[in-house]
Amino acid sequence: MLAVARTNILGLNSVVWFMILATIAAYFILHKSTFGRALTSVGLNKEASALSGINVSFTTIMVYVICGTLTALGAVLMAARVNNCVVTMGGTDFTFTAITAAVLGGASLFGGIGTAWGSLLGVFTIYMIQNILGILGVNFYMYTAVQSIIILAAIIFENVKNRLLQ
């Protein structure tokens, strides 16, 4: 697995190719399959989804299975890439960064809205911000504050947008 995590294909690390393939798969699952439509429906309104005949329990369990599988793949690739494995290696830093990237990419914290490409754009944007702050020599804790401001701004923007649409 170490060789897979450190291999470059067409100038990009294989981990980046895994991310691209996962994004493409997520796009097709979310937008081109009945499971994706059921997933969006359950995210928007569980009760209405159940009344329309969608198996909410199955959809929810499958989402957790997919999430766990991708998390395990990411953990194995990360451990192989750094050639080390510690339980606290991922920690809250990656969780908070992932949530910030998803929200920045247009995913709703209230459920049912979001795209695979938006999430990928959010990941690129959040890591670009992280690199810029690193080049400027900004403290790590300030980076966490910037992420918090991004999430807060997204929540405010979403609430204002929802009020204007009503």
C-alpha positions as CSV (number, residue, x, y, z in Angstrom):
1,M,0.0,0.0,0.0
2,L,3.0,2.3,0.6
3,A,3.8,2.2,-3.1
4,V,0.3,3.1,-4.1
5,A,0.2,6.1,-1.7
6,R,3.5,7.4,-3.0
7,T,3.0,6.8,-6.8
8,N,2.6,9.7,-9.2
9,I,0.4,9.2,-12.3
10,L,0.5,11.9,-14.9
11,G,2.2,14.3,-12.5
12,L,-0.4,13.9,-9.7
13,N,-0.1,11.7,-6.6
14,S,-2.3,8.6,-6.6
15,V,-4.1,9.9,-3.6
16,V,-5.3,12.8,-5.7
17,W,-6.5,10.3,-8.3
18,F,-8.4,8.4,-5.6
19,M,-10.1,11.7,-4.6
20,I,-11.0,12.5,-8.3
21,L,-12.4,9.0,-8.8
22,A,-14.4,9.3,-5.5
23,T,-15.8,12.7,-6.6
24,I,-16.8,11.3,-10.0
25,A,-18.5,8.3,-8.4
26,A,-20.3,10.6,-5.9
27,Y,-21.5,12.8,-8.7
28,F,-23.0,9.8,-10.6
29,I,-24.5,8.3,-7.5
30,L,-26.1,11.6,-6.4
31,H,-27.3,12.9,-9.7
32,K,-27.8,9.8,-12.0
33,S,-29.2,7.1,-9.7
34,T,-32.4,6.5,-7.8
35,F,-30.4,6.1,-4.6
36,G,-29.0,9.6,-5.1
37,R,-32.5,11.0,-5.4
38,A,-33.6,9.1,-2.4
39,L,-30.6,10.4,-0.5
40,T,-31.4,14.0,-1.4
41,S,-35.0,13.5,-0.4
42,V,-34.1,11.9,3.0
43,G,-31.7,14.8,3.6
44,L,-34.4,17.4,2.9
45,N,-37.3,15.8,4.8
46,K,-37.3,12.3,6.3
47,E,-41.0,12.2,7.0
48,A,-42.0,13.2,3.5
49,S,-39.5,10.7,2.1
50,A,-41.0,7.9,4.2
51,L,-44.5,8.8,3.1
52,S,-43.4,8.7,-0.6
53,G,-42.2,5.2,-0.2
54,I,-38.4,5.7,0.3
55,N,-36.9,3.3,2.8
56,V,-35.3,5.9,5.1
57,S,-33.6,3.4,7.3
58,F,-31.9,1.7,4.4
59,T,-30.8,5.0,2.8
60,T,-29.4,6.3,6.1
61,I,-27.5,3.0,6.8
62,M,-26.0,3.0,3.3
63,V,-24.8,6.6,3.7
64,Y,-23.0,5.6,6.9
65,V,-21.5,2.5,5.1
66,I,-20.3,4.6,2.2
67,C,-18.9,7.2,4.6
68,G,-17.2,4.6,6.8
69,T,-15.7,2.9,3.7
70,L,-14.3,6.2,2.3
71,T,-13.0,7.1,5.7
72,A,-11.2,3.8,6.0
73,L,-9.7,4.2,2.5
74,G,-8.6,7.7,3.4
75,A,-7.0,6.6,6.6
76,V,-5.1,3.7,5.0
77,L,-3.9,6.0,2.2
78,M,-2.8,8.7,4.7
79,A,-1.0,6.1,7.0
80,A,0.8,4.7,4.0
81,R,1.7,8.2,2.7
82,V,3.3,9.3,6.0
83,N,4.5,5.8,6.8
84,N,3.1,6.1,10.3
85,C,-0.1,5.3,12.1
86,V,-1.3,6.9,15.3
87,V,-4.9,6.8,16.5
88,T,-5.0,10.6,16.9
89,M,-3.4,11.3,13.5
90,G,-6.6,12.5,11.9
91,G,-8.1,14.1,14.9
92,T,-10.4,17.1,14.9
93,D,-8.3,19.1,12.5
94,F,-9.3,17.0,9.5
95,T,-12.9,16.7,10.6
96,F,-13.2,20.5,11.0
97,T,-11.5,21.1,7.7
98,A,-13.8,18.6,5.9
99,I,-16.9,20.2,7.3
100,T,-15.6,23.7,6.4
101,A,-14.7,22.5,2.8
102,A,-18.2,20.9,2.4
103,V,-20.0,24.1,3.6
104,L,-17.7,26.3,1.5
105,G,-18.6,24.1,-1.5
106,G,-22.3,24.7,-1.0
107,A,-23.4,21.8,1.2
108,S,-26.1,22.7,3.7
109,L,-25.5,22.1,7.4
110,F,-29.3,21.6,7.6
111,G,-29.2,18.7,5.1
112,G,-30.4,17.8,1.6
113,I,-28.3,20.2,-0.4
114,G,-24.8,19.8,-1.8
115,T,-22.9,18.5,-4.8
116,A,-19.8,16.4,-5.3
117,W,-18.1,19.1,-7.5
118,G,-19.0,21.8,-5.0
119,S,-17.4,19.8,-2.2
120,L,-14.3,19.3,-4.3
121,L,-14.1,23.0,-5.1
122,G,-14.5,23.6,-1.3
123,V,-11.6,21.3,-0.6
124,F,-9.3,23.1,-3.1
125,T,-10.4,26.5,-1.8
126,I,-9.9,25.6,1.9
127,Y,-6.4,24.2,1.3
128,M,-5.5,27.2,-0.9
129,I,-6.5,29.4,2.1
130,Q,-4.5,27.1,4.4
131,N,-1.4,27.4,2.1
132,I,-1.7,31.1,1.8
133,L,-1.9,31.5,5.6
134,G,1.0,29.1,6.0
135,I,3.1,31.2,3.5
136,L,2.2,34.3,5.4
137,G,3.4,32.7,8.7
138,V,0.0,32.8,10.4
139,N,-0.4,30.8,13.6
140,F,-2.3,27.5,13.3
141,Y,-4.9,28.7,15.8
142,M,-5.6,31.7,13.6
143,Y,-6.3,29.3,10.7
144,T,-8.9,27.5,12.9
145,A,-10.4,30.9,13.6
146,V,-10.6,31.6,9.8
147,Q,-12.3,28.3,9.3
148,S,-14.8,29.2,12.0
149,I,-15.5,32.5,10.3
150,I,-16.1,30.7,7.0
151,I,-18.6,28.3,8.6
152,L,-20.3,31.2,10.4
153,A,-20.5,33.2,7.2
154,A,-22.0,30.2,5.4
155,I,-24.6,29.7,8.0
156,I,-25.6,33.4,8.0
157,F,-25.7,33.4,4.2
158,E,-27.9,30.3,4.1
159,N,-30.3,31.7,6.6
160,V,-30.6,35.0,4.8
161,K,-31.1,33.1,1.5
162,N,-33.8,30.9,3.0
163,R,-35.6,33.9,4.4
164,L,-35.5,35.7,1.0
165,L,-36.8,32.7,-0.8
166,Q,-39.8,32.4,1.5
